[in-house]
């Protein structure tokens, strides 16, 4: 996993700055989660160096350099190398860490439920229905899962609340169209929260499918 390369307090402060955040939108740095999923599906040896090489095409390197030059003017109290490290971590490192954490959380489910196949949803399904993984047993879809950090629950700014409301609409659409439950599971520092409760709920779903 990548480590935050600057002081944690400063990193969070920069991430809250709207005048900086606009340079990290997908229109600027690419759809990072979609790109890392493409890399994940393209290799049998998913790793940090492979992800860096996959992401850092000449075009994207040039774009990150453009962002660096802009932030160098805005953040004159920071060293140039600190700004470079911040950009690299926020785009490449944070994407990798989040994706690997999702995979690790799902491995816990797979260990607990060896007869269920947890399949990574394609990016289009994720975007349309707020779904990271789908759970199958004997080829039958039984539920969808979205994996989120605990910070998602704390999001309270108006635009964040609106985003969460849209996610809930997407969840409801998923359940209506595919006629299966949809679970949001949370983690904190890489640890699955409310594990026993979630596992019990999945067992209930399994029993209902058997009956």
TIDREN-123489 format. One record per atom (N, C-alpha, C): residue in three letters; x, y, z. Coordinates in steps of 0.02 Angstrom, whole numbers, padded with zeros to 5 digits, always signed. Each point is the difference from the previous one (the first is absolute). Example, Ala and Ser with C-alpha at 12.3 -4.5 7.8 and 13.67 -1.06 7.14 Angstrom:
2
ALA+00660-00284+00390ALA-00045+00059+00000ALA+00045+00060+00000SER-00018+00053-00036SER+00042+00059+00003SER-00039+00055+00037
This chain:
211
UNK+00042-00060+00000UNK-00042+00060+00000UNK+00044+00063+00000UNK-00026+00053-00029UNK+00037+00064-00001UNK-00011+00036+00066UNK+00050+00037+00021UNK-00006+00041+00061UNK-00008+00074-00020UNK-00039+00036+00041UNK-00009+00072-00012UNK+00068+00033+00007UNK+00024+00035-00052UNK+00069+00025+00000UNK+00012+00066+00037UNK-00054+00032+00021UNK+00007+00063+00037UNK-00038-00006+00066UNK+00006+00051+00041UNK-00034-00001+00065UNK-00075-00011-00010UNK-00029-00044+00040UNK-00070-00020-00008UNK-00047+00061+00004UNK+00013+00045+00046UNK-00042+00060+00009UNK+00001+00042-00062UNK+00060+00008-00030UNK+00006+00040-00061UNK-00035-00034-00058UNK+00007-00065-00004UNK-00032-00038-00054UNK-00076+00009+00002UNK-00030-00006+00059UNK-00072+00009+00007UNK-00022+00071-00017UNK+00042+00048+00020UNK-00016+00070-00014UNK-00001+00012-00076UNK+00049-00026-00035UNK+00003+00008-00072UNK-00060-00033-00034UNK-00019-00059+00026UNK-00055-00037-00030UNK-00067+00036+00009UNK-00005+00043+00051UNK-00062+00037+00012UNK-00003+00065-00039UNK+00054+00018-00033UNK+00005+00064-00035UNK-00032-00007-00070UNK-00057+00032-00009UNK-00036-00005-00064UNK+00041+00027-00058UNK+00041+00050+00012UNK+00040+00029-00053UNK+00054-00047-00024UNK+00016-00051+00041UNK+00049-00051-00018UNK-00035-00062-00028UNK-00057-00017+00031UNK-00036-00061-00019UNK-00019-00001-00074UNK-00013+00058-00028UNK-00022+00001-00070UNK+00053-00027-00048UNK+00062+00000+00022UNK+00054-00025-00044UNK+00006-00077+00004UNK-00039-00031+00044UNK+00004-00072+00008UNK-00064-00035-00023UNK-00042+00036-00036UNK-00060-00030-00028UNK+00020-00047-00057UNK-00045-00046-00016UNK+00015-00049-00053UNK+00015+00034-00066UNK-00029+00060-00011UNK+00014+00036-00062UNK+00072+00022-00005UNK+00034+00004+00059UNK+00070+00020+00001UNK+00048-00059+00004UNK-00015-00047+00045UNK+00048-00055+00013UNK-00025-00067-00027UNK-00059+00000-00031UNK-00027-00062-00026UNK-00044-00034+00053UNK-00042-00045-00022UNK-00042-00038+00047UNK+00042-00053+00034UNK+00030+00017+00056UNK+00051-00043+00031UNK-00027-00068+00020UNK-00060-00002+00029UNK-00027-00065+00021UNK-00016-00044-00061UNK-00024+00031-00053UNK-00013-00038-00060UNK+00066-00026-00030UNK+00052+00042+00003UNK+00065-00019-00028UNK+00031-00057+00040UNK-00005+00004+00067UNK+00032-00053+00039UNK-00039-00066-00008UNK-00065+00004-00012UNK-00038-00061-00013UNK+00021-00030-00067UNK+00013+00043-00049UNK+00024-00024-00065UNK+00067-00035+00009UNK+00044+00030+00041UNK+00065-00032+00013UNK-00009-00066+00036UNK-00044-00001+00050UNK-00014-00061+00039UNK-00023-00057-00045UNK-00043+00016-00048UNK-00027-00051-00044UNK+00049-00021-00054UNK+00053+00040-00010UNK+00047-00013-00055UNK+00060-00041+00021UNK+00008-00015+00064UNK+00061-00033+00023UNK-00014-00055+00051UNK+00046-00048+00003UNK-00003-00051+00052UNK+00048+00017+00057UNK+00034+00057-00006UNK+00049+00021+00051UNK-00013+00072+00020UNK-00057+00011+00032UNK-00021+00068+00021UNK+00047+00024+00055UNK+00034+00057-00011UNK+00047+00026+00050UNK+00011+00075-00010UNK+00034+00031+00047UNK+00010+00073+00000UNK+00038+00024-00062UNK+00056-00031-00014UNK+00041+00022-00057UNK-00038-00008-00065UNK-00034-00057-00007UNK-00040-00010-00060UNK-00053+00053-00008UNK-00033+00019+00056UNK-00051+00052-00002UNK+00031+00067-00020UNK+00057+00017+00029UNK+00033+00063-00018UNK+00015+00003-00074UNK+00028-00055-00027UNK+00017-00001-00071UNK-00063+00003-00044UNK-00054-00031+00023UNK-00062+00000-00038UNK-00029+00070-00001UNK+00000+00034+00057UNK-00030+00066+00005UNK+00042+00054-00034UNK+00066-00001+00012UNK+00043+00055-00019UNK+00022-00003-00073UNK-00049+00005-00045UNK+00016+00009-00070UNK+00030+00070-00009UNK+00030+00013-00057UNK+00031+00066-00011UNK-00053+00055+00007UNK-00059-00013-00028UNK-00053+00051+00003UNK-00018+00016+00073UNK-00008-00051+00041UNK-00020+00012+00069UNK+00059+00029+00041UNK+00061-00021-00016UNK+00058+00032+00033UNK+00001+00074-00014UNK-00011+00018-00063UNK-00001+00071-00019UNK-00055+00037+00038UNK-00057-00032+00008UNK-00056+00033+00035UNK+00017+00010+00073UNK+00030-00050+00033UNK+00019+00008+00070UNK+00053+00054+00007UNK+00044+00007-00049UNK+00050+00053+00002UNK-00033+00069-00006UNK-00052+00004-00040UNK-00038+00063-00005UNK-00031+00018+00067UNK-00029-00050+00033UNK-00030+00011+00066UNK+00054+00022+00049UNK+00058-00031-00003UNK+00056+00019+00044UNK+00018+00074-00009UNK+00006+00023-00062UNK+00018+00069-00013UNK-00052+00048+00027UNK-00064-00019-00005UNK-00054+00042+00027UNK+00004+00003+00076UNK+00008-00058+00032UNK+00001-00002+00073UNK+00064+00031+00028UNK+00053-00002-00039UNK+00063+00031+00022UNK-00010+00074+00012UNK-00042+00031-00041UNK-00015+00071+00007UNK-00047+00013+00059UNK-00047-00047+00010UNK-00050+00009+00053UNK+00027-00017+00069UNK+00046-00048+00004UNK+00023-00026+00065UNK+00074+00018+00010UNK+00012+00063+00006UNK+00070+00022+00003UNK+00034-00015+00067UNK-00039-00020+00049UNK+00030-00019+00064UNK+00023-00073+00001UNK-00016-00036-00053UNK+00020-00070-00005UNK+00060-00007-00047UNK+00043-00048+00015UNK+00055-00016-00044UNK-00026-00032-00064UNK+00036+00009-00055UNK-00021-00030-00063UNK-00007-00075+00004UNK+00047-00033+00035UNK-00003-00073+00005UNK-00061-00022+00041UNK-00020+00041+00049UNK-00059-00017+00040UNK-00063+00004-00044UNK-00003+00049-00044UNK-00057+00006-00044UNK-00002-00058-00049UNK+00058-00019-00027UNK+00003-00057-00045UNK-00024-00064+00035UNK+00024-00010+00061UNK-00019-00059+00038UNK-00075+00000+00015UNK-00026+00059+00016UNK-00072+00006+00015UNK-00041-00019-00061UNK+00017+00026-00058UNK-00037-00014-00062UNK+00003-00074-00016UNK+00061-00029+00004UNK+00008-00070-00016UNK-00041-00044+00046UNK+00002+00015+00065UNK-00037-00041+00048UNK-00075+00007-00011UNK-00022+00062-00009UNK-00073+00010-00005UNK-00028-00033-00062UNK+00038-00001-00054UNK-00026-00029-00062UNK+00015-00075-00005UNK+00063-00018+00008UNK+00021-00069-00010UNK-00006-00042+00063UNK+00028+00027+00056UNK+00002-00038+00062UNK-00068-00010+00032UNK-00038+00053+00005UNK-00066-00005+00033UNK-00047-00045-00039UNK+00004+00002-00066UNK-00041-00044-00042UNK+00018-00073+00013UNK+00064-00014+00001UNK+00023-00069+00012UNK-00021-00024+00069UNK+00011+00042+00051UNK-00016-00020+00069UNK-00074-00015+00007UNK-00042+00043-00029UNK-00072-00011+00005UNK-00022-00063-00034UNK+00028-00013-00058UNK-00018-00060-00038UNK+00022-00064+00036UNK+00062+00001+00025UNK+00025-00059+00036UNK-00040-00012+00063UNK-00019+00053+00035UNK-00041-00009+00060UNK-00066-00033-00017UNK-00031+00022-00055UNK-00062-00032-00022UNK+00010-00075-00011UNK+00054-00017-00035UNK+00015-00071-00014UNK+00010-00039+00065UNK+00035+00031+00048UNK+00013-00035+00063UNK-00064-00010+00040UNK-00044+00049-00002UNK-00065-00007+00035UNK-00039-00057-00031UNK-00001-00004-00066UNK-00037-00053-00034UNK+00031-00068+00014UNK+00066-00003+00010UNK+00032-00063+00017UNK-00026-00026+00067UNK-00017+00045+00046UNK-00030-00021+00063UNK-00068-00034-00012UNK-00038+00030-00045UNK-00065-00030-00017UNK+00010-00069-00033UNK+00048-00003-00045UNK+00013-00062-00036UNK+00022-00055+00048UNK+00039+00018+00050UNK+00023-00049+00050UNK-00058-00026+00042UNK-00046+00045+00018UNK-00057-00018+00041UNK-00052-00039-00040UNK-00006+00017-00064UNK-00051-00032-00042UNK+00034-00030-00062UNK+00034-00056+00008UNK+00037-00030-00057UNK-00044-00023-00057UNK-00065-00009+00012UNK-00045-00023-00053UNK-00031+00058-00039UNK+00020+00061+00018UNK-00023+00059-00037UNK+00057+00027-00042UNK-00015+00017-00062UNK+00050+00032-00044UNK-00012+00075+00001UNK+00050+00038+00023UNK-00004+00072+00002UNK+00036+00028-00062UNK-00038+00028-00046UNK+00026+00021-00065UNK+00003+00077-00002UNK+00059+00026-00021UNK+00007+00072-00006UNK-00047+00025-00055UNK-00041+00048+00019UNK-00047+00029-00049UNK+00039+00040-00052UNK-00024+00001-00061UNK+00034+00041-00050UNK-00013+00074+00015UNK+00044+00044-00024UNK-00006+00072+00016UNK-00068+00031-00017UNK-00030-00023-00054UNK-00065+00027-00021UNK-00054-00017+00051UNK+00000-00062+00024UNK-00048-00020+00051UNK+00011+00038+00065UNK+00063+00009+00018UNK+00016+00037+00061UNK-00025+00071-00005UNK+00013+00031-00056UNK-00020+00070-00008UNK-00075+00009-00001UNK-00035-00047-00031UNK-00073+00006-00007UNK-00037-00022+00062UNK+00027-00051+00036UNK-00038-00030+00055UNK+00037+00001+00067UNK+00057+00037+00004UNK+00034+00006+00064UNK+00018-00069+00029UNK+00032-00041-00042UNK+00013-00070+00018UNK+00071-00019-00016UNK+00039-00019+00051UNK+00070-00020-00010UNK+00006-00074-00019UNK-00039-00042+00033UNK+00004-00072-00010UNK-00071-00030-00002UNK-00005-00057-00035UNK-00062-00037+00000UNK+00014-00070+00026UNK-00046-00026+00040UNK+00007-00066+00031UNK-00044-00051-00036UNK+00031-00055-00020UNK-00036-00053-00036UNK+00009-00067+00037UNK-00051-00041-00003UNK+00005-00069+00022UNK-00031-00044-00053UNK+00038-00048-00024UNK-00021-00045-00054UNK-00025+00039-00060UNK+00035+00056-00015UNK-00016+00040-00058UNK-00058+00047+00009UNK-00030+00000+00060UNK-00059+00042+00014UNK+00022+00062+00039UNK-00017+00059-00026UNK+00013+00062+00036UNK-00042+00003+00063UNK+00033+00012+00059UNK-00040+00001+00062UNK+00003+00068+00036UNK+00052+00040-00012UNK+00000+00068+00027UNK+00059+00040-00030UNK-00005+00066+00006UNK+00054+00044-00020UNK+00031+00033+00061UNK+00063+00022-00007UNK+00036+00030+00056UNK+00035+00064-00023UNK-00003+00050+00042UNK+00041+00060-00008UNK+00045+00005+00062UNK+00064+00010-00010UNK+00049+00004+00055UNK+00020+00073+00009UNK-00007+00026+00061UNK+00015+00070+00013UNK+00039+00009+00065UNK+00044+00050+00002UNK+00033+00017+00064UNK-00051+00031+00047UNK+00013-00003+00064UNK-00046+00027+00050UNK-00011+00075-00010UNK+00048+00033-00030UNK-00006+00072-00012UNK-00060+00016-00044UNK-00022-00048-00040UNK-00059+00011-00042UNK-00061+00017+00042UNK-00007-00034+00057UNK-00057+00013+00044UNK+00002+00071+00029UNK+00060+00028+00006UNK+00007+00065+00032UNK-00006+00058-00050UNK-00004-00015-00063UNK-00006+00053-00050UNK-00064+00040+00011UNK+00007+00065+00010UNK-00059+00039+00019UNK-00007+00067-00036UNK+00046+00016-00045UNK-00007+00062-00038UNK-00058-00009-00049UNK-00032+00055-00020UNK-00058-00005-00044UNK+00013-00042-00063UNK+00057+00011-00033UNK+00013-00038-00062UNK+00012-00074+00016UNK+00027-00014+00060UNK+00012-00069+00020UNK-00066-00035+00016UNK-00044+00035+00033UNK-00066-00028+00016UNK-00038-00015-00065UNK+00005+00046-00048UNK-00033-00010-00064UNK+00029-00062-00035UNK+00065-00008+00003UNK+00032-00058-00030UNK-00024-00065+00033UNK-00006+00001+00067UNK-00023-00060+00036UNK-00074-00015-00017UNK-00039+00052-00009UNK-00070-00010-00020UNK-00003-00033-00069UNK+00044+00022-00046UNK+00002-00030-00066UNK+00022-00074+00004UNK+00047-00013+00044UNK+00022-00070+00010UNK-00058-00044+00024UNK-00040+00028+00044UNK-00056-00040+00026UNK-00051-00014-00056UNK-00011+00048-00044UNK-00043-00011-00058UNK+00028-00056-00043UNK+00066+00000-00010UNK+00032-00052-00039UNK-00007-00068+00032UNK+00006-00003+00065UNK-00009-00063+00037UNK-00071-00027-00010UNK-00047+00045+00008UNK-00070-00021-00007UNK-00015-00024-00071UNK+00031+00033-00049UNK-00008-00022-00070UNK+00029-00070-00009UNK+00058-00012+00030UNK+00033-00065-00005UNK-00046-00054+00028UNK-00026+00012+00060UNK-00043-00050+00032UNK-00064-00011-00040UNK-00027+00054-00029UNK-00062-00006-00038UNK+00012-00038-00066UNK+00054+00015-00034UNK+00013-00029-00066UNK+00024-00073+00006UNK+00046-00012+00047UNK+00029-00067+00005UNK-00035-00044+00052UNK-00045+00031+00039UNK-00042-00038+00048UNK+00042-00038+00051UNK+00052+00032+00024UNK+00043-00028+00053UNK+00017+00056+00049UNK+00021-00017+00062UNK+00021+00052+00047UNK+00064+00034-00023UNK+00013+00057+00030UNK+00062+00038-00012UNK+00027+00024+00067UNK+00063-00018+00015UNK+00029+00016+00065UNK+00055+00052-00008UNK+00001+00049+00045UNK+00059+00044+00006UNK+00038-00023+00062UNK+00064-00015-00009UNK+00041-00021+00057UNK+00055+00052+00010UNK+00019+00010+00063UNK+00047+00053+00017UNK+00063-00029+00032UNK+00054+00036-00009UNK+00063-00019+00032UNK+00033+00062+00030UNK+00041-00012+00049UNK+00039+00054+00031UNK+00072-00025+00007UNK+00046+00036-00030UNK+00070-00019+00000UNK+00010-00071-00025UNK-00037-00017-00051UNK+00007-00065-00032UNK-00037-00057+00034UNK-00037+00015+00054UNK-00034-00052+00039UNK-00075+00004-00013UNK-00030-00056-00019UNK-00072-00004-00012UNK-00038+00013+00064UNK-00049+00044-00002UNK-00039+00018+00059UNK-00065-00041+00002UNK-00025-00010+00060UNK-00063-00037+00011UNK+00000-00068-00035UNK+00057-00034+00004UNK+00009-00062-00037UNK-00053-00052+00017UNK-00011-00012+00064UNK-00048-00052+00021UNK-00070+00015-00026UNK-00021+00063+00005UNK-00066+00020-00024UNK-00006-00011-00075UNK+00051+00019-00037UNK-00002-00008-00073UNK-00002-00073-00019UNK+00042-00040+00032UNK+00001-00072-00015UNK-00067-00033+00015UNK-00032+00021+00054UNK-00066-00027+00017UNK-00051+00019-00054UNK+00004+00062-00024UNK-00046+00022-00052UNK+00009-00041-00064UNK+00063-00014-00017UNK+00014-00040-00060UNK-00026-00072+00010UNK+00009-00027+00058UNK-00027-00067+00015UNK-00075-00002-00009UNK-00033+00054+00021UNK-00073+00005-00008UNK-00018+00000-00074UNK+00039+00037-00040UNK-00012+00001-00072UNK+00008-00070-00030UNK+00052-00035+00022UNK+00013-00067-00026UNK-00057-00047+00017UNK-00025+00003+00061UNK-00056-00043+00021UNK-00061+00014-00042UNK-00013+00064-00013UNK-00059+00018-00040UNK+00005-00027-00071UNK+00062-00003-00026UNK+00009-00026-00068UNK-00008-00075-00002UNK+00022-00033+00053UNK-00008-00073+00004UNK-00074-00019+00006UNK-00036+00038+00041UNK-00072-00014+00010UNK-00039+00018-00063
